[in-house]
Amino acid sequence: MTQMKHMTWYEFNERKDKDVVILPVGSVEQHGPHLPLFTDTIISEGFAELLAQEVNGIVMPAINYGYKSQPASGGGPLFPGTIDLNGVTLIALVQDILEELIRDGVKQIAVVNSHFENQAFLLEAIDLVSRHMPEGTKIVMMSWWDLITQETIDKVFDEVPFPGWALEHAAITETSLILKFAPETVHMDRLIEEKIEEVPTYQVYPIPKDLVPASGLLSIGRTSSQEKGELIIAEALKGMVSIVNKEFKN
């Protein structure tokens, strides 16, 4: 059994100090006209489940909400349905969860993130917790895109130029991953040829309403496929397993 939500406390207690506990973190954020608001969480949960199967881990219930979606990497507050947390809220939430796990005797924690803007706040929470951790306790944080090599990027972006990870939002990689993890939630017939035309090199508030296309798309996603999703998953999962095996030596 890999899902913590299906365990009794007896079952969790038997494994807590020897198995890796995996915390998926996502967001509720617009992902264009063809992907669900839950895209980032679906991806984090998908990777967490696959990782748990490989390393005999335990998958915690996901943190579904993330830090503010930025205008040029997700659309920001310009779209209904994007539900953001303030940075201090996300830090406090993650800190509380990690500290509770540690108080329960968990020694090995892996945080799996799929929302670009979460990274700094997750690391801040982990850093604060790490200052008071018992000896022998360790936490790692992984975002799937950090584990993708240039070779795989070249294969995935075989027809459309790679725009960089900040702009690769609701485009080829995320669409391909959801086609693999939750194909029933994808509406490829609604995907249109639209992207952000001028990427700003600075930030301005209030956020201009015309900064992001009306569709919410930042990059072209027409060459997305389940096969590309499989390619991304295979490489990122291999990297995650390697990290866990390296950092958590039982």
Sine and cosine of phi, psi and omega as CSV:
sin_phi,cos_phi,sin_psi,cos_psi,sin_omega,cos_omega
0.00,0.00,0.78,-0.62,-0.03,-1.00
-0.95,-0.32,-0.32,0.95,-0.09,-1.00
-1.00,-0.02,0.89,-0.46,0.01,-1.00
-0.86,0.51,-0.57,0.82,-0.06,-1.00
-0.91,0.42,-0.32,0.95,0.01,-1.00
-0.99,-0.13,-0.04,1.00,-0.04,-1.00
-1.00,-0.01,0.47,-0.88,0.26,-0.96
-0.99,0.13,0.23,-0.97,0.02,-1.00
-0.92,0.38,-0.44,0.90,0.07,-1.00
-0.88,0.47,-0.73,0.69,-0.03,-1.00
-0.92,0.40,-0.67,0.75,0.02,-1.00
-0.91,0.42,-0.65,0.76,-0.04,-1.00
-0.89,0.46,-0.55,0.84,-0.01,-1.00
-0.94,0.34,-0.40,0.92,-0.11,-0.99
-0.93,-0.37,-0.22,0.98,-0.23,-0.97
-0.86,0.51,-0.54,0.84,-0.11,-0.99
-0.99,-0.14,0.02,1.00,-0.01,-1.00
-0.79,-0.61,-0.31,0.95,-0.01,-1.00
-0.95,-0.30,0.41,-0.91,0.02,-1.00
-0.97,0.24,0.78,-0.62,0.08,-1.00
-0.99,-0.17,0.81,-0.58,-0.14,-0.99
-0.93,-0.36,0.82,-0.57,0.00,-1.00
-0.95,-0.32,0.95,-0.30,0.07,-1.00
-0.98,0.17,0.64,-0.77,0.03,-1.00
-0.75,-0.66,0.76,-0.65,-0.01,-1.00
-0.74,-0.67,-0.68,-0.73,0.03,-1.00
-0.25,-0.97,0.21,-0.98,0.20,-0.98
-0.91,-0.43,0.97,-0.25,-0.23,-0.97
-0.48,-0.88,0.59,-0.81,0.03,-1.00
-0.86,0.52,0.69,-0.73,0.07,-1.00
-0.73,-0.69,0.79,0.61,0.07,-1.00
0.96,0.29,-0.14,-0.99,-0.05,-1.00
-0.99,0.14,-0.06,1.00,-0.15,-0.99
-0.86,-0.51,-0.21,0.98,-0.02,-1.00
-0.88,-0.48,0.46,-0.89,-0.04,-1.00
-0.96,0.27,0.39,-0.92,0.07,-1.00
-0.86,0.51,-0.41,0.91,-0.08,-1.00
-1.00,0.01,0.22,0.98,-0.12,-0.99
-0.77,0.64,-0.79,0.62,-0.09,-1.00
-0.89,0.46,-0.62,0.78,0.01,-1.00
-0.94,0.35,-0.64,0.77,0.06,-1.00
-0.84,0.54,-0.69,0.72,-0.02,-1.00
-0.92,0.39,-0.71,0.70,0.01,-1.00
-0.88,0.47,-0.70,0.72,0.01,-1.00
-0.91,0.41,-0.61,0.79,0.02,-1.00
-0.89,0.46,-0.73,0.68,0.03,-1.00
-0.91,0.41,-0.64,0.77,-0.02,-1.00
-0.88,0.47,-0.66,0.75,0.00,-1.00
-0.91,0.41,-0.70,0.71,0.03,-1.00
-0.89,0.45,-0.66,0.75,0.02,-1.00
-0.89,0.45,-0.69,0.72,-0.01,-1.00
-0.87,0.49,-0.61,0.79,0.03,-1.00
-0.91,0.42,-0.55,0.84,-0.03,-1.00
-0.98,0.21,-0.55,0.84,-0.14,-0.99
-0.89,-0.46,0.22,0.97,-0.04,-1.00
0.84,0.54,0.75,0.66,-0.03,-1.00
-0.99,-0.12,0.06,-1.00,0.03,-1.00
-0.88,-0.48,0.82,-0.57,-0.01,-1.00
-1.00,-0.09,0.86,-0.51,0.04,-1.00
-0.98,0.21,0.35,-0.94,0.21,-0.98
-0.83,0.56,0.68,-0.73,-0.11,-0.99
-0.95,0.30,0.45,-0.89,0.27,-0.96
-1.00,0.08,0.93,-0.37,-0.14,-0.99
-0.99,0.12,-0.37,0.93,-0.06,-1.00
-0.96,-0.27,0.56,-0.83,-0.06,-1.00
-0.76,-0.65,-0.07,-1.00,0.01,-1.00
-0.94,0.35,0.27,-0.96,-0.09,-1.00
-0.77,0.64,0.80,-0.60,0.12,-0.99
-0.93,0.36,0.86,-0.51,-0.06,-1.00
-0.99,0.16,0.48,-0.88,-0.10,-0.99
-0.82,0.58,-0.70,0.72,-0.09,-1.00
-0.99,-0.15,0.27,0.96,0.10,-1.00
-0.63,-0.78,0.30,0.95,0.04,-1.00
0.08,-1.00,-0.29,0.96,0.05,-1.00
0.93,-0.37,-0.30,0.95,0.03,-1.00
0.88,0.48,-0.51,-0.86,-0.07,-1.00
-1.00,0.09,0.30,0.95,-0.09,-1.00
-0.98,0.19,-0.18,0.98,-0.13,-0.99
-0.81,-0.59,0.77,-0.64,0.07,-1.00
-0.85,0.52,0.63,-0.78,0.01,-1.00
0.98,-0.18,-0.31,0.95,0.10,-1.00
-0.98,0.18,0.91,-0.41,-0.06,-1.00
-0.93,-0.38,0.95,-0.31,-0.12,-0.99
-0.97,-0.23,0.44,-0.90,0.17,-0.98
-0.96,-0.28,0.55,-0.83,0.20,-0.98
-0.92,0.39,0.44,-0.90,-0.02,-1.00
-0.83,0.56,-0.70,0.72,-0.02,-1.00
-0.91,0.42,-0.51,0.86,0.01,-1.00
-0.93,0.37,-0.73,0.68,0.01,-1.00
-0.90,0.44,-0.69,0.73,0.03,-1.00
-0.85,0.53,-0.75,0.66,-0.04,-1.00
-0.90,0.44,-0.65,0.76,-0.01,-1.00
-0.89,0.46,-0.76,0.64,-0.02,-1.00
-0.91,0.41,-0.66,0.75,0.02,-1.00
-0.86,0.50,-0.72,0.70,0.01,-1.00
-0.87,0.49,-0.69,0.72,-0.02,-1.00
-0.90,0.43,-0.72,0.69,-0.02,-1.00
-0.90,0.44,-0.69,0.73,-0.01,-1.00
-0.90,0.43,-0.59,0.81,0.03,-1.00
-0.92,0.39,-0.66,0.75,0.07,-1.00
-0.86,0.51,-0.70,0.71,-0.03,-1.00
-0.91,0.41,-0.64,0.77,0.05,-1.00
-0.89,0.46,-0.50,0.86,0.03,-1.00
-0.97,0.24,-0.16,0.99,0.04,-1.00
0.97,-0.23,0.14,0.99,0.04,-1.00
-0.94,0.34,0.71,-0.70,-0.06,-1.00
-0.95,-0.31,-0.43,0.91,-0.12,-0.99
-0.78,-0.62,0.90,-0.44,-0.06,-1.00
-0.79,-0.61,0.76,-0.65,0.07,-1.00
-0.87,-0.49,0.83,-0.56,0.05,-1.00
-0.99,-0.16,0.85,-0.53,-0.01,-1.00
-0.94,-0.33,0.91,-0.42,-0.11,-0.99
-0.92,-0.39,0.60,-0.80,0.05,-1.00
-0.74,-0.68,0.20,0.98,0.02,-1.00
-0.91,-0.41,0.88,-0.47,-0.15,-0.99
-0.78,0.62,-0.69,0.72,-0.10,-0.99
-0.98,0.21,-0.13,0.99,-0.03,-1.00
-0.96,0.26,-0.41,0.91,-0.31,-0.95
-0.81,0.58,-0.79,0.62,-0.07,-1.00
-0.88,0.47,-0.58,0.81,-0.07,-1.00
-0.98,0.22,-0.56,0.83,0.11,-0.99
-0.91,0.42,-0.69,0.73,0.01,-1.00
-0.91,0.41,-0.59,0.81,0.05,-1.00
-0.89,0.45,-0.70,0.72,0.03,-1.00
-0.88,0.47,-0.70,0.71,0.00,-1.00
-0.90,0.45,-0.67,0.75,0.02,-1.00
-0.87,0.49,-0.70,0.71,0.01,-1.00
-0.89,0.46,-0.66,0.75,0.01,-1.00
-0.93,0.38,-0.61,0.79,-0.10,-1.00
-0.91,0.42,-0.36,0.93,-0.03,-1.00
-0.94,0.35,-0.29,0.96,-0.07,-1.00
-0.76,-0.65,0.34,0.94,-0.03,-1.00
-0.97,0.25,0.56,-0.83,0.12,-0.99
-0.90,0.43,0.47,-0.88,0.05,-1.00
-0.86,0.51,0.67,-0.74,0.00,-1.00
1.00,-0.06,-0.03,1.00,0.03,-1.00
-0.99,-0.15,0.64,-0.77,-0.02,-1.00
-0.59,-0.81,0.58,-0.81,0.06,-1.00
-0.80,-0.60,0.71,-0.71,0.14,-0.99
-0.85,-0.52,0.49,-0.87,0.05,-1.00
-0.81,-0.59,0.74,-0.67,-0.06,-1.00
-0.72,-0.69,0.71,-0.70,0.17,-0.99
-0.91,-0.42,0.75,-0.66,-0.20,-0.98
-0.86,0.52,-0.58,0.82,-0.07,-1.00
-0.93,0.37,-0.39,0.92,0.04,-1.00
-0.94,0.34,-0.21,0.98,-0.08,-1.00
-0.97,-0.25,0.11,0.99,-0.04,-1.00
-0.99,-0.11,0.82,-0.58,-0.04,-1.00
-0.99,0.13,0.26,-0.97,0.03,-1.00
-0.88,0.47,-0.57,0.82,0.02,-1.00
-0.86,0.51,-0.69,0.72,0.01,-1.00
-0.95,0.32,-0.62,0.78,0.07,-1.00
-0.84,0.55,-0.68,0.73,-0.01,-1.00
-0.90,0.45,-0.57,0.82,0.01,-1.00
-0.96,0.29,-0.62,0.78,-0.03,-1.00
-0.95,0.30,-0.64,0.77,-0.01,-1.00
-0.98,-0.18,0.89,0.46,-0.07,-1.00
-1.00,0.10,-0.31,0.95,0.01,-1.00
-0.85,-0.53,-0.48,0.88,-0.02,-1.00
-0.92,-0.39,0.72,-0.69,0.01,-1.00
-0.87,0.49,0.60,-0.80,0.05,-1.00
-0.94,0.34,0.86,-0.51,-0.08,-1.00
-1.00,0.04,-0.06,1.00,-0.14,-0.99
0.99,-0.15,0.45,-0.89,-0.13,-0.99
-0.92,0.40,-0.53,0.85,-0.01,-1.00
-0.89,0.46,-0.61,0.79,-0.03,-1.00
-1.00,-0.02,-0.16,0.99,-0.04,-1.00
-0.99,0.13,0.88,0.47,-0.09,-1.00
-0.92,-0.40,0.84,-0.55,-0.04,-1.00
0.85,0.53,0.42,0.91,-0.04,-1.00
-0.94,-0.35,-0.66,-0.75,-0.21,-0.98
-0.91,0.42,-0.74,0.67,-0.10,-0.99
-0.93,0.36,-0.76,0.65,-0.04,-1.00
-0.92,0.39,-0.63,0.77,0.04,-1.00
-0.89,0.45,-0.68,0.73,0.01,-1.00
-0.90,0.44,-0.63,0.78,0.02,-1.00
-0.91,0.41,-0.67,0.74,0.01,-1.00
-0.94,0.33,-0.53,0.85,0.10,-0.99
-0.87,0.50,-0.46,0.89,0.03,-1.00
-1.00,0.01,-0.73,0.68,-0.09,-1.00
-0.98,0.20,-0.61,0.79,-0.07,-1.00
-0.51,-0.86,0.91,0.42,-0.11,-0.99
-0.86,0.51,-0.44,0.90,-0.03,-1.00
-0.93,0.36,-0.23,0.97,-0.02,-1.00
-0.99,-0.11,-0.05,1.00,-0.08,-1.00
-0.99,-0.11,0.69,-0.72,0.03,-1.00
-0.87,-0.50,0.99,0.17,-0.07,-1.00
-0.89,0.45,-0.42,0.91,0.02,-1.00
-0.93,0.36,-0.26,0.96,0.00,-1.00
-0.99,-0.11,-0.13,0.99,-0.03,-1.00
-0.95,0.31,0.80,-0.60,-0.04,-1.00
-0.88,-0.48,0.27,-0.96,0.01,-1.00
-1.00,0.10,1.00,0.04,-0.01,-1.00
-0.53,-0.85,0.57,-0.82,0.03,-1.00
-0.43,-0.90,0.26,-0.97,0.07,-1.00
-0.94,0.35,0.78,-0.63,-0.12,-0.99
-1.00,0.08,-0.58,0.81,-0.03,-1.00
-0.75,-0.66,0.95,-0.32,-0.04,-1.00
-0.99,0.14,0.86,-0.51,-0.05,-1.00
-0.94,0.34,0.54,-0.84,0.05,-1.00
-0.98,-0.21,0.21,0.98,0.02,-1.00
-0.48,-0.88,0.18,-0.98,0.01,-1.00
-0.92,-0.39,0.59,-0.81,0.03,-1.00
-0.66,-0.75,0.65,-0.76,0.05,-1.00
-0.78,-0.62,0.63,-0.78,-0.03,1.00
-0.88,0.48,0.47,-0.88,-0.03,-1.00
-0.93,0.37,0.81,-0.59,0.03,-1.00
-0.86,0.51,0.75,-0.66,-0.06,-1.00
-0.93,0.38,-0.37,0.93,-0.03,-1.00
-0.99,-0.17,0.22,0.98,-0.03,-1.00
-0.92,0.40,-0.66,0.75,-0.05,-1.00
-0.95,-0.32,0.63,-0.77,0.05,-1.00
-0.80,0.60,0.46,-0.89,-0.06,-1.00
-0.86,0.52,-0.44,0.90,0.01,-1.00
-0.97,0.26,-0.36,0.93,-0.10,-0.99
1.00,0.03,-0.02,1.00,-0.01,-1.00
-0.99,0.14,0.67,-0.74,0.01,-1.00
-0.96,-0.29,-0.44,0.90,-0.03,-1.00
-0.63,-0.78,0.27,-0.96,0.01,-1.00
-0.96,0.28,0.74,-0.68,-0.05,-1.00
-0.84,-0.54,0.27,0.96,-0.16,-0.99
-0.93,0.38,-0.36,0.93,-0.02,-1.00
-0.99,-0.10,0.31,0.95,0.05,-1.00
-0.90,0.43,0.51,-0.86,0.03,-1.00
-0.33,-0.94,0.37,-0.93,0.06,-1.00
-0.89,0.45,-0.57,0.82,0.01,-1.00
-0.89,0.45,-0.64,0.77,0.05,-1.00
-0.93,0.38,-0.58,0.82,0.09,-1.00
-0.87,0.49,-0.68,0.73,0.03,-1.00
-0.88,0.47,-0.63,0.78,0.00,-1.00
-0.90,0.43,-0.71,0.71,0.01,-1.00
-0.91,0.42,-0.71,0.70,-0.02,-1.00
-0.88,0.48,-0.70,0.71,-0.04,-1.00
-0.86,0.51,-0.72,0.70,-0.04,-1.00
-0.95,0.30,-0.70,0.71,-0.02,-1.00
-0.91,0.42,-0.66,0.75,0.01,-1.00
-0.90,0.44,-0.67,0.74,0.05,-1.00
-0.85,0.53,-0.67,0.75,0.03,-1.00
-0.91,0.42,-0.66,0.75,0.00,-1.00
-0.90,0.43,-0.69,0.72,0.02,-1.00
-0.88,0.47,-0.66,0.75,0.02,-1.00
-0.88,0.47,-0.69,0.73,0.00,-1.00
-0.89,0.45,-0.72,0.69,-0.02,-1.00
-0.89,0.45,-0.70,0.72,0.00,-1.00
-0.91,0.41,-0.54,0.84,0.02,-1.00
-0.96,0.27,-0.71,0.71,-0.14,-0.99
-1.00,0.06,-0.45,0.89,-0.03,-1.00
-0.91,-0.42,1.00,0.04,-0.03,-1.00
-0.99,-0.14,0.96,-0.27,-0.02,-1.00
-0.98,0.21,0.00,0.00,0.00,0.00
